[in-house]
Amino acid sequence: MKVEILGASGCATCESVKQDVERVVEDMGKVDEVEVVKVTDPAEFASYGVMSTPALVANGEVKFKGTIPSEEEIREVLS
C-alpha cells in the first residue's frame, strides 16, 4: 500500500500527520507493506482535487483532507 501525505514543504501540521502515519505503520507491524511518501507539489494536490492540506491519500484514494486524522482513523485506513 502507498500512503501519500499531501502538504507544503515546511508545513508542521503536514509533517506531524506523516509522523503519525509512520508511527501507526510501525505499531501495526506493516513497515514492509506500507510506503509513506510526503508530496509537496501543489500540482499533485490538484490532481487529487485537494485544495486544503494536510491530506492523506491511500492507494490513490483521498481519505482525509484539511484535517488531522486520529491514530484510530489512520489504523482504519491501513487495515
PABA-584460 format. One record per atom (N, C-alpha, C): x, y, z. Coordinates in steps of 0.1 Angstrom, whole numbers, plus 5000, padded with zeros to 4 digits. Each point is the difference from the previous one (the first is absolute). Layout:
BEGIN
XYZ...
! end
This chain:
BEGIN
500849885000499250125000500950125000499650104992500750135000499150115007500650065010499350115007500750134997499350104994500650134997499550105010500850085006499650115008500250134991499050074997500150124992500150125009501050084997500250125008501250084996499950135002501150094996501349975008501150014993501349995008500050105011500449965011500150105012498750005008499049924995498750005008500149905012500150065012500249925012498849905002498850044997498849925001500149884991500450024988500249904990501049905004501150055005501149915005499649925012499150065008499549935012499149884995499250024990499249894995500849894994501150044993500949904995500649915011500550075010500649935012498949915007498850055001498949915006499849884991500050014987499849894991501149905002501250055000501249915001500049935013499650075011499949935013498949895000498950034994498949905000500549884991500650024989500549904991501049915008500950065008500949925008499349925011499150075007499249935010499249884995499550014988499249894994500949904994501350024999500949904995499949994984499750124994499850004986501150084992501250015006501050084994500449954986500049864998500349954987498950004990498750045005498950004991499550144996500450105008499550134998501150104997499950074989501050104996499450145003500650085008499550135004500950114993499350084992500750104992499450145003500850105001499550145002500150074986498850054996499950074987499950155002500850084994500050145002499750084988499749934989499750074987498550044999499750135000498650044999499249944988500849974989499349954988499549855003500849935009499549875004498850015009500050105009498850025008498850024991500150084990498950034991499649884993500949914996499649884993499149915008500050015013499249935009498750085004500050134995498850085004500250065014501250005005500250055014500550154999499350085007500450145001500350045014499849915010500250035014500949895006501150035005500949905006500050025015500549895007500549884995499049914994500449914992499149904994500749865001499249905001500649865000499349934989500949944991499549924989500649865001499149904999500449865001499749934987501049954994499849934987499250084990500350134999499450094990498650065004499549965012498750055005500250095012499450124998500150105011499149955012500749995011499349955012499650125010500950105001499950115008500550124993499450125002500650124994499650125009500950095003499850115008499849975015500449885004499849965014501149915004500149985013501149915006499249885004500349894994499349875004500549955013499249945008500449945013500849874997500749955009500749884998499149884997498850015006499049894997499550014986499850124995499650024986501149954991501250035003501249954992500049855000499849945011500049855001498949944991498850074999498949954992500450004985500750114996500550014986501049894997500949975010501049904997499649865002498849985005499549865002499549934988
! end
